[in-house]
């Protein structure tokens, strides 16, 4: 179970096939493998030993893929840094994992002085960009040109491959430890469930510091196909790149999909090449999914559900569950059935497994579960118990084994003794034609404990009143579930993965309580 085996195989079987594309730059698998062996040689010469952490603060690019594979070639541990974090948060993660080397691209050079002023352990610095390497940093490109390649260390199995920090939405970020075997197993199980497209060209827009983006990019190395990179989500560049490269697969989080479909230039582009759209990382509203399938009828939609602590994979909702007959019975609202190799159960507050269609917390066990949180045994013990990963997701399973995620356990609202799942209310609000994005939270109430509060962002040029939205909800869900108050905002706080930060929305209401 060696992650680099995929690169060796692709270079041996498809040496002239395009491995990576970044704007005007294209590299074959033969070129890519040679550069990765040399980059691993650079790291070795710099003293980076097996098991040491190499942090990467960069947007998506072909360089990122080279760094990722060079780390595994050498037996080092990749630490993808969240590019949305502040300098203080980045410095915390570098100190926490004890990074030996930090690679920085052009976009993040301005942040470097502030990061270095905050760290207690200064790592070596390498520049991985297009511009000239600044003073005090090594040039990745020059080092590759002059370096001698080294032999693959053949690291694998339970050797640590990645430390991927959580978003820090519930306090200090935690470093999720994922092994070579866990990541490779995740990808193989996903490819077994849904075979890769013929002549696959995948466009990477989801950030590689997120497990969904990293696993999707690596999966294309496993199948020996092409990875096209753009630095980040910008609708016009995404549309132009899709058409120029004739990319037939991409992974989008729901907020990206929403912005893409709403962009005024969307209709200018012929997206007939796009055969497959994977979505995940956060819940999708039925209204958005229906609109996407209507505007992109040639594309097969599929959802991958998972969490970083399980290497991004628990279940898979295939294209068949997005067709008319499946939608009629609500299967598009599920996250599919558990993947092969994934043991799941749903428990109540006392730890007993619940019957079908009863809601409880989803637990997962299997070969893709993390090794734990880096340096945090107490935090690890809270979520890994008796061989099970406690996901924190409230879910139920139907009679045919389809999983339905109804909320995060901590996001459930208890109002007057009744349980309200915010995701259910959000799905209803999202069907209103004026609503672009929404979040439902519980806010304190003296008599009921909590009351349902909606935070809404309207579509450009649209209008709606608080009472109009409450009336809309009352036609579809019980009165006690409907928002008792509605707040309109121009934007909602989002994490780097595109998830709405409900913690930030709740904080003003619960301060001091």
Buried (B, 14 or more C-beta within 10 A) or exposed (E): BBBBBBBBBBBEEBBEBBBBBBBEEBBBBBBBBBBBBBBBBBBBEBEBEEEBBBBBBBBBBBBBBBBBBBBBBBBBBBBBBBBBBEBEBBBBBBBBBBBBBBBBBBBBBEBBEEBBEBBEEEBBBBBBBEEEBBEEBBBBBEBBEEBEBBEBBEBBEEBBBBBBBBBBBEEEBBBBBBBBBBBBBBBBBBEEBBEBBEEBBBBBBBBBBBBBBBBBBBBBBBBBBBBBBBBBBBBBBBBBBBBEBEBBBBBBBBBBBBBBBBBEEBEEBEBEBBBBBBBBBBBBBBBBBBBBBEEBEEBBBBBBBBBBBBBBBBBBBBBEBBBEEBBEEEBBBBBBBBBEBBBBBBBEEEEEEBEEEEBBBBBBBBBBBBBBBBBBEEBBEEBBEEEBBBBBBBBBBBEEEBBBBBBBBEBBBEBEEEBBBBBBBBBBBBBBEBBBBBBBBBBEBEEBEBBBBBBBBBBEEEEBEBEEBBEBBEEBBEEBBBBBEBBBBEEBBBBBBBBBBBBBBBEEBEEEE
